[in-house]
Amino acid sequence: MNKLCQALNSCNFLVTAECLPPVGADAAAVLETAAKLPERLDAIVLPDNPDRIRLSAFGAATLLRKERNATVIMAMTARDRNRCGLMSDALGAAAVGISGILCASGNHQSLSICPQAASANGVDSVQLVQTLKNMVLHGEETDIETTGKKVSLQIGALVQPYLEPLELNLIRVKKKVAVGADFLLTQAVFDVAGFEKWMAAVREAGLDKRTVILPSVLVLDSAEKARKLQALRTYGTIGEEVVNRVADAADPAREGVALAAEIAGKVKQVPGIRGIHLLCGGCEELAGEVVKLAGL
């Protein structure tokens, strides 16, 4: 079992954080950004081009694993690769010691960062979880059984607590758990009451006993960023009251930290969750303050 597997199977409250890869091929920038994060994290998550074309999650995760011996999770968007490419990248991730893969479908290419790009869409996020989990457990669809090398990867998926109707939302969550998701990261939580409603349905279905659920808390450091993310919907739904709270503050960054810590403090009390994931959105230096203020 790798360190991530041990953490997921422990009774500990987990804290993970996002590290946004740089725009360009600067390896030093990856290490500098990661150094801003809190030292004691259960894992660092490298997103896959969430807002623009960036250094690949695979490349950034490999650097952090090699240079910092960090426990890293590499995001993988099914939209941009076919099944062959996805499985090959997963094998590469296992080979360099990456601990986990976070599976996502990705927005339609017309809504994405590069509308000119062709979309693969050979699998969606549920099928990607199933494909990679089968590869981990059985070596299906690869010649891995003949190599004698074990694929040590934890497979996770994104979930969206605020999609309606709740019944259909829950069906998709059940599918991801049924095909073997070891952990689930949510979109950013701002509406705590809405998240509690979703978690109540998750608990009623018994899904919190079958996987590790980490709600995400987004750190906003400016009103401009809040409005941009609100328009892009990259990190889930950001309400107008949240944007106004940050915009009207004398120090928007301080208010963003206080807001994130406030949400994290409430969410960590919700039964069924196993930790908190910090979405930094490029302000990794503020993550440590959120951890301290929220008592994570």
N, C-alpha and C positions, 0 to 999 in steps of 0.2 A: 504494500500500500504506500503510495506517495503521501507527502505531507498534507495535501489537500484532502485526500481520501480519509486520512486519520482525523482531520478537523471536522469533516462532514459527518463522520461516524462517532464523534465525541459528543459529550453533553454540554460543550462550551458554547457561549454566546459568540458568534463569529462577526468579524468586521472585515470587510473587503473594500477596495477603492479602485476607481477608474484612473488610468494613466493615459492621457491623450497623446498618441504618437505625433511627432512634429510634421509640418509640411516640408517635404524635402528629405534628403538622405543623410542628415546629420546624426550620426550615432551618438555623439556626445550630448546632443539635445535630449535624447531618450533618457540617458542616465541622469542628466541634470533635473529633468522633470520628475522622474521617479524619486529622486533624493528629497524632493519637497514633501512627499507623502509621509504620514506617520510611520515610525519605524516598525511597530508591532502590528502588522496586518496578517490576516490568515491567507490572503491572496491579493494580487494585483491583477486587474482585468484590463486587457488591451482591446479597445473597440476597433471595429473594422470600418474605417472611413465613414464615421457617423454624420459628418457635416460637409466634408470636402475630401478630395483625394489627398491622402496622407501616406506616410511611411507605413508599410503593411503591418498588420497586427502580428503576423508571423515573424517578421524581421525584428520588431520591437520586443516581442516576447522572448525571442532567442537571445537578444542582447542582454536583457535583464536577467535571464537565466544564467548566461555565461559570465557576465561581469559582476553581478550582485548575488548570484545564487538564490534569486527570489522565487517564491511560489507564484506562478503566473497562470492566468487563464486567457486563452486567445479567443476572441470573438470571430465567428465565421458566418458570413452572409451568403445564403444559398442562391440569391439572385445572380451573383457575379461569377459562379463557377458551376460546371456540370458535376455529375456524381463522381466521375473519374478524378477531376481536379480536387474536389472536396476530400475524397478519401486519401488521395496522395498527400495532401497538406496535413491531414490528421496523422498519417504515419510519420511524416516529417516532424510534426510537433512532438509526438511520443519519442522519437529518436533523439531530440535535443533536450529532453527533460521538461517540456511544458506539461503542467499538471492537469489542465482541463481545457475543454472547448465549450464556448457559449454559442449555441446555435440560434440563428435568426433567419427569417425569410427575407427581410429587406423590403423597403418600399418599392413600388413599381418604378422602372427606370425613368419614366416621364416625370416623376416627382422627385427623383434622386439628384445627386450631386453632378451627374454627368448624363444628361438626357440623350446624348448622341451614342452612348454605349449600348451595345446589344445585351439583352438579358438572357441568362441561361435558363433559370427557373426549371431545372430538371427535377428538383425536389423542393418541398417546402420545409419549414422548420421542424414539423413533426416527423416527416420522413427522414430528415437529416439526423435528428436524434436517434431514430430507429436504426438507420444505417450505421452510424458510428458506434452505437451501443452493441449492435450485433458484431461489429468488427472487434470491439474490446472483449466481448464474452466468448465469441465462437470463431472469429477469424473468417466470417462469411464474406464471400465475394472478393477475397484476396488470397494470395498464396502464403499468408502469414503463418499458417500451421506448418508449412515446410521450412520456415526460417528458424523456428525455435525461439523467436523473440516475442516476449510478452508486450502487448500494447497497454501501458499503464496510463489511462486517461479517465478523468471524470467528465461526464457529459452533462451539460446544462442547457437551459432554454430560457428565453424571455417570455414573460406573461404580462397581460395588460388588464389591470384590475377594473378599469373604468369602462370597458366596452359593454354596451347594452345590446340585446337583453342579457341579463345575468345567466339565464339558463344556457344559452348558446356559448357564452363566454366560458362557463364551467366545463362544457363538453370539450372544448379545445384544451383546457388545462388538464382534464382527465386523460386525453389522448397523449399528451406529452409525458405525463407520469406513467401511463400504461406502457409506453414503448421504452421506458428506462431512464428518464431524466433524473440524474442524481441530485440536481439542485435547480431552483427556479429563481431568477432575478426579475423583479417587477419593473415596470416603467416608474418614473419618478412619482412619489406620493406627495401631493399637496392637500387633497381633500381627505383628511384622516377618517372622517365619518364614512365616506364612500369606500375607503380601503377596509375599514372594519366590517362593513356590510359584505364585501367580497370575501374576506377571510372567514366570516361566519359560515358562508356557503362552502368554502374550501374545507373547513373543519367538519361540517355536517357530512360531507362526502368522504371524510377520512383521509384526504390527500396530504394533510400536514404530517401524517404518520408514515407516509410512503416516500417522501422527498424532503429536501431542505429548502425552506422558503426564506428568501432574503429580500425584504422591501428596499427599494432604492430611494435615497434622499439626495436631492440635487442642490448644490451650492451655487447661488447666484451672486455675482459680485458687482453687477451694474444693471441699471434699468434697460440699457440698450441690449444687453445679452438676454435679459428676460423677455423683451419684446421679440427679439430675433428667434429665440427658441419657441416662443408662443406661436409665431407664424409658421415655423418649420415643423412643429409638433414632433421634433426629434426625440424629445425626452418625455413624451406624454402631454397631457393637458395642463397648461399653466393658466390659472384663473386671473381675471383682471385685477382682483383684489390683491393678489400676490405681486403683480407688476407694479401696482400703485404703491404698495407698501415699500418696495425697494426704491421706486422712483422718488417718493416723497421724503425719504430718509436723508439726513444731513451727511451721513457716510453710508452709501449704498452697500459697500462691501461688508461693513460691520453688520448692517441690517440683514444682509444675505446669510451671513454666518449664524446670526441669532435665529433667523427663520428656520434654517436647516436644522440647527440644534433643537429648536422647539418641536419640529416635526419628528425628528429622530427620537426625542424623549417620549413623545406620545406613542409612536409606532412600536417602540421596543416593549411596550406594556401589552401589546395585542397578543392574545394567546395563539399559539401555533407557529409563530415566526421563530427562526433560529439565529437571527443576526440582522445586521444592517449593511447595505452596500452604498457607498458614497459615490455619487456621480459628480465628478469635479468639473467637467465641461471646460477644462483649460485653466482652472484656478486651484491646482493641486496644493498650493501653499496654504490654502485655507482649510483643508481637510482636517489637519491636526487640531485646529481650534474647535471645529465641530465635534470631534471626538471628545475633547476635554469638557466642553460645555454640556454635552448630552450625557456625559458619564458612560461612554461606551467602553 
